[in-house]
Amino acid sequence: MATTTEPRRDFEATKHMKALMGKYYADLTTGPAQGKKTAWCTSVGPAELLRALGFNVYFPENHGAMLGATRMAADLIPLANARGFSPDICSYLTSDIGSYLKGESPFQKMKLPGPPRADVLVFNTNQCRDVKDWFQFYAREWKVPCVGIHTPRSLGELDDSIIEDVARQIQALVPQLEPIAGQKLDPAKLRAVMEWSRQCTDLWKAVLETAAQRPTPITFFDGTIQMGPAVVLRGTPEAVDYYCTLLAELEQGVANGTAAVPEERFRIYWEGMPIWGKLRDLSTQFASLRTAVVASTYCNSWIFDDLDPADPYRSMARAYCRLFICRSEDRKEQYLEQMVAKFKVDGILYHDAKTCPNNSNNRYQMPQRLEQKLSRPYLVINGDLNDLRLYSEEQARTNIEAFIEQLAER
């Protein structure tokens, strides 16, 4: 099979993103000295509400991904295991708690002391129960409040009773958070933050959908880098400005026929979590096989079409209940069918992440059902988001090569 070894192309906008993210992390450190309180928030939690109340908002799942990408996780996970956290549970959780116990973090490479201490921890169980257990560890450790939203799982139709229940839970956080924030919630501020969030999510969606073009100007591996502002800065004008810049660059790339993968031959959908410590290696391998990983469930998890500044609580509830991870198998299949069609996908790669069963969707025959419906072959890669001891690079490399050969023979 012909291969290419051209270096991976970066975006002009990326240097702006690095500065933006650097300022975000620095502000987390300097915030307490300026009288700002810090709220920890799960990645698909009520960040808009927290920003409207004036909190600095910190997302420990982002820190978990950093620990995986820098390959620090393997040395830190055993420390959490020794404190009673099972090696079978979320490796974001065990990496992060191990980092806290050892006092080592990628923050220190940015000349920052480490993740900020929380004044309050706010969770949403739409992802999994682990986030609540994770936050409760720190609540006990620091003797600070831990509050949150309990979202139903395996949701099919999002009927009004579900949305009303979750909306009431979000609204009930307000009187608990106001004394900690030291201010009353200003409804106008909440609407403004919601508007910035909605603009951010619309732009992020447009960025990802440029990959529907052939050749694609952006891949899943690019998306895992470019998603940073959509995760940690939604609800701010800075995130909106950044995605305006990135989208303009990608649209120009589409017009010029710029290819993220030179001589693009095949198009793959990545279902499941990233393997953070191996993204560069995987990106290089797929590029060498002239195969573009054009879309993923993961990067699309920060598209919230339902956000509406005119109806903040109900629209947050609907947006965060629509999250792929908390939907029923039937709804997940419908979504994947739409993505395969939109992005003109030749095959689907499922990552079976050992410590993330909630975001591993290959375990109940979904690959087989979709292959029968769509006539698209699939590949399952066994691994983990952070714990590289659970990933065989040699086996994955061989299986990916064989999968691409299978696509070539169709």
Secondary structure as GFF3:
##gff-version 3
##sequence-region A 1 410
A	DSSP	alpha_helix	14	30	.	.	.	ID=ss1
A	DSSP	three_ten_helix	31	34	.	.	.	ID=ss2
A	DSSP	beta_strand	38	41	.	.	.	ID=ss3
A	DSSP	alpha_helix	47	52	.	.	.	ID=ss4
A	DSSP	beta_strand	56	58	.	.	.	ID=ss5
A	DSSP	alpha_helix	60	69	.	.	.	ID=ss6
A	DSSP	alpha_helix	73	82	.	.	.	ID=ss7
A	DSSP	alpha_helix	91	102	.	.	.	ID=ss8
A	DSSP	three_ten_helix	106	110	.	.	.	ID=ss9
A	DSSP	beta_strand	120	124	.	.	.	ID=ss10
A	DSSP	alpha_helix	130	142	.	.	.	ID=ss11
A	DSSP	beta_strand	146	149	.	.	.	ID=ss12
A	DSSP	alpha_helix	160	181	.	.	.	ID=ss13
A	DSSP	alpha_helix	187	209	.	.	.	ID=ss14
A	DSSP	three_ten_helix	210	212	.	.	.	ID=ss15
A	DSSP	alpha_helix	220	226	.	.	.	ID=ss16
A	DSSP	alpha_helix	228	232	.	.	.	ID=ss17
A	DSSP	alpha_helix	237	256	.	.	.	ID=ss18
A	DSSP	beta_strand	266	271	.	.	.	ID=ss19
A	DSSP	three_ten_helix	276	278	.	.	.	ID=ss20
A	DSSP	alpha_helix	279	288	.	.	.	ID=ss21
A	DSSP	beta_strand	291	296	.	.	.	ID=ss22
A	DSSP	three_ten_helix	299	302	.	.	.	ID=ss23
A	DSSP	alpha_helix	312	321	.	.	.	ID=ss24
A	DSSP	three_ten_helix	324	326	.	.	.	ID=ss25
A	DSSP	alpha_helix	329	342	.	.	.	ID=ss26
A	DSSP	beta_strand	347	353	.	.	.	ID=ss27
A	DSSP	three_ten_helix	357	359	.	.	.	ID=ss28
A	DSSP	alpha_helix	366	374	.	.	.	ID=ss29
A	DSSP	beta_strand	378	383	.	.	.	ID=ss30
A	DSSP	three_ten_helix	388	390	.	.	.	ID=ss31
A	DSSP	alpha_helix	393	408	.	.	.	ID=ss32
###
